[in-house]
Amino acid sequence: MSRGFRCVAMIGAAGALAALAGCGEQNTYVAPPPPKVTVATPLQQPVTRFLEATGNIVAVNSANLVARVQGFVQEINYRDGDFVKKGASLFVIEPEPYKLKLQQSQAAEAGAKASLTQAEAEFARQSDLASRQVASKAALDNATGGRDSAQANLQQAQVNTRLAAINVEYTNVSAPFDGIVSARQVSIGELVGAGQPTVLATIVQSDPIYVNFSVNEREVQRIRGEMARRGFAPDQIRSVVVEVGLQSENGYPHKGTLEYLSPTVNQGTGTLTVRAVLPNPDHVLLPGYFARVRIPGPQPRDGLLVPDTALGSDQSGRYLLVVRADNTVEQRKVEVGPAVGELRVIENGLKPDDRVVVGGALRAVVGQKVDPQVEQIAPPRAN
């Protein structure tokens, strides 16, 4: 082999080795960088704790309007669903027969009064004669009996007159309180009150209105202890503010006060029945609605808040993903408190300097490293 050819062969072999060496460097495995997640330390601020419950709205007063006398419906003086004031005439039931019976009773009462006057005069005459020993004892006894009988007849006549007057009043069915009247159940000209009372309609008072709810035994003890600590008298319970919101409403726009606490705890449920009363001038709160109820605590306490969306849950309860100092992810069990806007109070399990994963949680694997991007939690918007 010539010297030139050997040189070319050596150069080719060196190039091949260099190519092989380059290929080896390209196939070396390089680990991907840790995934980026957004972290934030908890927002610290005073928080008002709330006792929260679900209740139902009930009317302060609700009554069936019933025909208490028999007769034909002569007038209906409202439109279905009207708001009426106490004493407003709603139905008139054929009053003429009852007015005639009243006049008849009044005439009988006048006759009984005349008979009593005559009997008293006869008694006085016989008493005078008897005192002069002119009349017999039998005549005086008859006069005494006649007077007493006349008095009894007058009393009976007066009772009959009063009953007749009451029946005349019953022919006018009026509103027993301010409220909204339901659709009528009878028509003009219909016979009512025959044999048994007839329901004409229903009236419901919805201003003010009640909200009934239950409080568990532990909360009852906590509230009573707090009241005792602050020196609240039992009658001051009516000054405790209650906030109410319907299922379709944001926040708690309706305000009222506690009105009643049951004197006993239900042993079956371990709860205490509580009632609040609220003004309802626009009749937004209707009996039968479900409502969200909350009672503010006595004074704000410092709390740690994180976005509600950062919380996860499993069979053991609620948790947060926390990034440790070495940037590995930890699952931290926590005890949650009330919601404050879009944030949630963390009562236990979190420290002020913990870095909580608030974004990119799907990329955060427990025990694995992450690349934390720090941001601040915005203060909550007021409800």
Secondary structure as UniProt FT lines:
FT   HELIX           3..26
FT   STRAND          36..40
FT   STRAND          43..47
FT   STRAND          50..67
FT   STRAND          71..76
FT   TURN            80..81
FT   STRAND          83..84
FT   TURN            86..87
FT   STRAND          89..93
FT   HELIX           96..131
FT   TURN            132..133
FT   HELIX           137..170
FT   STRAND          172..174
FT   STRAND          179..181
FT   TURN            188..189
FT   STRAND          191..192
FT   STRAND          198..216
FT   HELIX           217..229
FT   TURN            230..231
FT   HELIX           234..239
FT   STRAND          241..246
FT   TURN            247..248
FT   STRAND          254..261
FT   TURN            267..270
FT   STRAND          271..278
FT   TURN            281..282
FT   TURN            287..288
FT   STRAND          290..296
FT   STRAND          301..307
FT   HELIX           308..310
FT   STRAND          312..314
FT   TURN            315..316
FT   STRAND          317..323
FT   TURN            325..326
FT   STRAND          328..333
FT   STRAND          335..340
FT   TURN            341..342
FT   STRAND          343..348
FT   TURN            352..353
FT   STRAND          355..359
FT   HELIX           361..363
FT   STRAND          371..374
//
